[in-house]
């Protein structure tokens, strides 16, 4: 796990490229992620795909020039990076700098609003995927949604979130869109740990 430094620049992208996860904690970086088009592209790149700005633009419904602007903004925060040039030498593609991306919660107003916008977009995207499952899909029996409220200490909540993250890593097993066993299929997950109410008073 690596926290993106609280500074702009792309030279540290190489440092996160070998890490399993990028954790975004700077409110400015979170705001950079809040745009729906950027989130759509991040979803694809962080499955292991390598895409050109033109291909990203088609996914997000933007022009290639507009998408290039968004990709450069994500690059400045070490979230995506340029891949090697394509075999035909045309457009240089983009890729994720790590296996996964995590958004840390923020205490600042701007960071919190941006985090909430990202959450809403993520939930909407997940609902769309639920709706896309056909009634005769043989995998429909594994689709599920679970919600629970737990009474946990601060340490238990921290450990719970880490265990959820570790579980996802265990099932990821280094598989990507470009490299995965036969018989596998993309499965979308959304994990959230949200404290409710005010913190307890210390006795």
C-alpha positions in Angstrom: 0.0 0.0 0.0 1.3 3.4 -0.9 0.0 6.9 -0.1 0.3 9.3 -3.0 2.5 12.2 -1.8 0.9 15.6 -1.1 2.5 17.2 -4.1 1.9 17.3 -7.8 4.3 15.8 -10.3 4.7 12.5 -12.2 8.2 11.3 -11.3 6.9 9.4 -8.3 4.6 7.3 -10.6 7.5 4.8 -11.0 7.5 4.3 -7.3 3.9 3.3 -7.1 4.0 1.2 -10.3 5.4 -1.8 -8.3 2.9 -1.5 -5.5 -0.4 -3.3 -5.1 -2.5 -0.3 -4.2 -2.5 3.5 -4.5 -4.2 5.2 -1.6 -5.5 8.7 -2.4 -5.6 10.9 0.8 -5.0 14.4 -0.5 -8.3 16.3 -1.0 -6.9 17.9 -4.2 -6.3 14.4 -5.6 -9.7 13.2 -4.6 -11.3 16.2 -6.3 -9.3 15.3 -9.4 -11.0 11.9 -9.3 -14.5 13.2 -8.8 -15.3 13.8 -12.5 -17.5 10.9 -13.8 -15.5 10.5 -17.0 -12.3 10.1 -15.1 -13.9 7.5 -12.8 -15.2 5.6 -15.9 -11.7 5.4 -17.3 -10.1 4.6 -14.0 -12.5 1.6 -13.7 -11.2 0.2 -17.0 -7.5 1.0 -16.5 -7.4 -0.5 -13.0 -8.6 -3.9 -14.4 -5.3 -4.1 -16.2 -6.3 -2.7 -19.5 -4.0 -0.5 -21.5 -6.0 2.1 -23.6 -5.3 5.1 -25.8 -6.9 8.5 -25.1 -9.1 7.8 -28.1 -10.3 4.5 -26.6 -10.8 6.2 -23.2 -12.8 8.9 -24.9 -15.2 6.4 -26.5 -15.8 4.8 -23.1 -16.6 8.2 -21.5 -18.4 9.8 -24.4 -15.9 12.6 -24.8 -13.6 13.9 -27.6 -10.1 12.6 -27.6 -8.7 16.0 -26.8 -11.0 16.4 -23.8 -10.0 13.0 -22.6 -6.3 13.7 -23.0 -6.8 16.7 -20.6 -8.4 14.4 -18.0 -5.7 11.7 -18.4 -3.0 14.3 -17.9 -4.7 15.5 -14.7 -4.8 12.0 -13.4 -1.1 11.5 -14.4 -0.1 14.5 -12.3 -1.4 12.8 -9.2 0.3 9.5 -10.0 -2.9 7.6 -10.7 -2.3 6.7 -14.4 0.8 6.8 -16.5 1.9 6.5 -20.1 2.6 2.9 -21.3 5.1 1.9 -23.9 4.5 3.0 -27.4 2.1 0.8 -29.5 3.6 -1.5 -32.1 2.4 0.7 -35.0 4.0 3.8 -33.3 0.7 5.7 -33.4 -0.9 6.8 -30.2 0.9 6.1 -27.0 -1.5 4.4 -24.6 -2.2 4.8 -20.9 -2.2 2.4 -18.0 -2.8 2.2 -14.2 0.2 2.7 -12.0 -0.8 -0.1 -9.5 -3.2 -3.0 -9.2 -5.9 -1.1 -7.3 -6.9 2.3 -6.1 -8.3 3.3 -2.7 -10.0 6.5 -1.7 -9.3 7.5 1.9 -12.0 9.5 3.8 -11.3 13.2 4.3 -12.0 15.5 7.2 -11.9 18.7 5.0 -15.1 19.9 3.4 -13.9 19.9 -0.2 -12.3 16.4 0.2 -15.4 15.0 1.8 -17.7 16.4 -0.9 -15.4 14.9 -3.6 -15.4 11.6 -1.9 -19.2 11.6 -1.7 -19.4 12.4 -5.4 -17.2 9.4 -6.2 -19.3 7.1 -4.0 -22.5 8.2 -5.7 -21.0 7.5 -9.1 -19.7 4.1 -8.0 -23.1 3.1 -6.6 -24.9 4.3 -9.7 -22.5 2.2 -11.9 -23.0 -0.8 -9.7 -26.8 -0.5 -10.0 -26.4 -0.3 -13.8 -24.4 -3.5 -13.8 -27.2 -5.2 -11.7 -29.8 -4.1 -14.3 -27.6 -5.5 -17.1 -27.7 -9.0 -15.8 -30.3 -11.0 -17.8 -32.8 -13.2 -16.2 -31.3 -16.4 -17.7 -27.7 -15.5 -16.9 -26.2 -18.6 -15.3 -24.1 -16.4 -13.0 -27.1 -14.6 -11.6 -27.0 -16.8 -8.5 -23.7 -15.2 -7.4 -24.9 -11.6 -7.6 -25.6 -10.2 -4.2 -25.8 -7.1 -2.1 -25.3 -7.1 1.7 -25.6 -4.3 4.2 -25.0 -4.5 8.0 -24.4 -2.3 11.0 -21.8 -3.4 13.4 -20.8 -2.1 16.9 -17.0 -1.9 16.7 -14.2 -0.2 18.5 -11.9 2.1 16.5 -9.3 -0.6 16.3 -11.8 -3.3 15.3 -13.2 -1.0 12.5 -9.7 -0.3 11.2 -8.9 -4.1 11.2 -12.3 -4.9 9.6 -11.6 -2.5 6.7 -8.1 -4.0 6.3 -9.4 -7.5 6.3 -11.9 -6.6 3.6 -9.1 -5.1 1.5 -6.9 -8.2 2.1 -9.8 -10.5 1.0 -10.2 -8.6 -2.3 -6.4 -8.9 -2.9 -6.5 -12.6 -2.2 -9.1 -13.1 -4.9 -7.5 -10.8 -7.3 -4.4 -13.0 -7.4 -2.7 -10.8 -10.0 -5.4 -11.4 -12.6 -6.0 -8.6 -15.0 -8.0 -7.9 -18.2 -5.0 -9.0 -20.2 -4.1 -12.0 -18.1 -6.6 -14.3 -16.5 -7.6 -18.0 -16.5 -10.2 -19.4 -18.8 -13.7 -19.6 -17.3 -13.2 -16.4 -15.3 -15.5 -13.4 -15.6 -15.3 -9.8 -14.2 -17.1 -9.5 -11.0 -17.7 -5.9 -9.7 -17.5 -5.2 -5.9 -18.0 -2.1 -3.8 -16.8 -2.1 -0.2 -17.5 0.7 2.2 -16.8 1.2 5.9 -18.6 4.3 7.3 -18.7 5.4 11.0 -22.2 6.5 12.1 -23.0 9.2 14.6 -20.5 10.9 17.0 -17.4 9.1 18.4 -17.9 7.7 21.9 -16.7 9.8 24.8 -13.7 8.5 26.6 -14.3 7.3 30.1 
